[in-house]
Amino acid sequence: MWLSDFRLVLPDRVIDLGALRVEDGHIAEVREIPVPGAAVEGHGLILMPGFIDMHGDMIEREVEPRPGVRMPLALGLRDLDQRLKVAGVTTAYAAVSFNPHSAYGHIRHFDNTKDMLRGLKAMRPHLGVDHRVHARFEITFPDALSVVEELIAEGTVDLVSLTDHTPGQGQYRDLERHIRNVAKNANLSEADARVAVAERIERKSVAPDQLEAVLRAMTTACRAHGLPLASHDDDSPEKVALMRDLGATISEFPVTLDAARAARAAGMANAMGAPNALRGLSYSGNLSAREAHAAGLLDILAADYHPSAILPAVLALAATDPEGLAGAARLATANPADALGLVDRGRIAPGLAADLVIADDNGIGHVRATLRGGRLIFSDGMMGGRAAA
């Protein structure tokens, strides 16, 4: 099957009007000129690799849309699949936590999480997107260690990140700002919010020797099973150095420019949220993804909590990227593929999977169709002409 008359986004450049041939679910050939009579005619639309999202927080909200209101797991996973493919995501790592004391409550209890992830793995053959698992291991909750080790050993986990959401460091390093946010979001007085935050800090306190043992055990499990390891919310060069020594190769959501620089110097890939890049600022007041991009320190765009922000973020960053759309698109395609060891996707090149996104760049941009393995998994019906057929 030929797809022709598209702006093909290659890793290093954009072909203004090119064509590619799909055969047996893979890209068989790429041409720099249109092919007459193609099965799909793009009429100048963008054709780029499918987005690879290494961190999406949506699965818990799909399964439990309101606190305590559980939907059937199959329904939540189906809805998540729809949400992702409409956004152009063809490979998605569901980022899940194992901490019942989080703001999400019991949905993150490790028993619930374990069942949810096993259900996701079982449903993979019936979903359009390639769904994988990103285990967010809260280092101050050692009770979950054996659960995550069990999931890793049985092949349920594909990526692990080491997280610490203790107020006063990381994402919440500005403690006074965090207290004000807790007061606002929980409808508390500032005094009550201060008490709640202090209790949370106390609850998360772990003896240094126990913390070190937990970290070593988790990183040993990742190495034994060949899993990539990420750090989370790095706020200083010192924390980056610690995480790198543990084996982390990705720095998720660095909260300062100094931390992002240190991660790059250590050979780690910096991943930040597409909503941050699209809006131009972090909702928690930390490093702007646009600032990191301007400094040449942004490597990966992740959905974070809003997958439909990926395409608009790519288009926004393309305006200032030294390599234009090709450079910005790599942030959601080739770069995460490289960081996650996905050698069979992430680029438009012969032999790779035909995971593709057809889009326009009108306004914020619109995903018109998504293909995975050469198979159409989403179309908005608006491409027109032979393409719609």
Rosetta blueprint (number, residue, H / E / L):
1 M L
2 W E
3 L E
4 S E
5 D E
6 F E
7 R E
8 L E
9 V E
10 L L
11 P L
12 D L
13 R L
14 V E
15 I E
16 D E
17 L E
18 G E
19 A E
20 L E
21 R E
22 V E
23 E E
24 D L
25 G L
26 H E
27 I E
28 A E
29 E E
30 V E
31 R E
32 E L
33 I L
34 P L
35 V L
36 P L
37 G L
38 A L
39 A L
40 V E
41 E E
42 G L
43 H L
44 G L
45 L L
46 I E
47 L E
48 M E
49 P E
50 G L
51 F E
52 I E
53 D E
54 M E
55 H E
56 G E
57 D L
58 M L
59 I H
60 E H
61 R H
62 E H
63 V H
64 E L
65 P L
66 R E
67 P L
68 G L
69 V E
70 R L
71 M L
72 P L
73 L H
74 A H
75 L H
76 G H
77 L H
78 R H
79 D H
80 L H
81 D H
82 Q H
83 R H
84 L H
85 K H
86 V H
87 A L
88 G L
89 V E
90 T E
91 T E
92 A E
93 Y E
94 A E
95 A E
96 V E
97 S E
98 F L
99 N L
100 P L
101 H L
102 S L
103 A L
104 Y L
105 G H
106 H H
107 I H
108 R H
109 H L
110 F H
111 D H
112 N H
113 T H
114 K H
115 D H
116 M H
117 L H
118 R H
119 G H
120 L H
121 K H
122 A H
123 M H
124 R H
125 P H
126 H H
127 L L
128 G L
129 V L
130 D E
131 H E
132 R E
133 V E
134 H E
135 A E
136 R E
137 F E
138 E E
139 I L
140 T L
141 F L
142 P H
143 D H
144 A H
145 L H
146 S H
147 V H
148 V H
149 E H
150 E H
151 L H
152 I H
153 A H
154 E L
155 G L
156 T L
157 V L
158 D L
159 L E
160 V E
161 S E
162 L E
163 T E
164 D L
165 H L
166 T L
167 P L
168 G L
169 Q L
170 G H
171 Q H
172 Y H
173 R L
174 D L
175 L H
176 E H
177 R H
178 H H
179 I H
180 R H
181 N H
182 V H
183 A H
184 K H
185 N H
186 A H
187 N L
188 L L
189 S L
190 E H
191 A H
192 D H
193 A H
194 R H
195 V H
196 A H
197 V H
198 A H
199 E H
200 R H
201 I H
202 E H
203 R H
204 K L
205 S L
206 V L
207 A L
208 P H
209 D H
210 Q H
211 L H
212 E H
213 A H
214 V H
215 L H
216 R H
217 A H
218 M H
219 T H
220 T H
221 A H
222 C H
223 R H
224 A H
225 H L
226 G L
227 L L
228 P L
229 L E
230 A E
231 S E
232 H E
233 D L
234 D L
235 D L
236 S L
237 P H
238 E H
239 K H
240 V H
241 A H
242 L H
243 M H
244 R H
245 D H
246 L H
247 G L
248 A L
249 T L
250 I E
251 S E
252 E E
253 F L
254 P L
255 V L
256 T L
257 L H
258 D H
259 A H
260 A H
261 R H
262 A H
263 A H
264 R H
265 A H
266 A L
267 G L
268 M L
269 A E
270 N E
271 A E
272 M E
273 G E
274 A H
275 P H
276 N H
277 A H
278 L H
279 R H
280 G L
281 L L
282 S L
283 Y L
284 S L
285 G L
286 N L
287 L L
288 S L
289 A H
290 R H
291 E H
292 A H
293 H H
294 A H
295 A L
296 G L
297 L L
298 L L
299 D L
300 I E
301 L E
302 A E
303 A L
304 D E
305 Y L
306 H L
307 P H
308 S H
309 A H
310 I H
311 L H
312 P H
313 A H
314 V H
315 L H
316 A H
317 L H
318 A H
319 A L
320 T L
321 D L
322 P L
323 E L
324 G H
325 L H
326 A H
327 G H
328 A H
329 A H
330 R H
331 L L
332 A L
333 T L
334 A H
335 N H
336 P H
337 A H
338 D H
339 A H
340 L H
341 G L
342 L L
343 V L
344 D L
345 R L
346 G L
347 R L
348 I L
349 A L
350 P L
351 G L
352 L L
353 A E
354 A L
355 D L
356 L E
357 V E
358 I E
359 A E
360 D E
361 D L
362 N L
363 G L
364 I L
365 G L
366 H E
367 V E
368 R E
369 A E
370 T E
371 L E
372 R E
373 G L
374 G L
375 R E
376 L E
377 I E
378 F E
379 S E
380 D L
381 G L
382 M L
383 M L
384 G L
385 G H
386 R H
387 A H
388 A H
389 A L
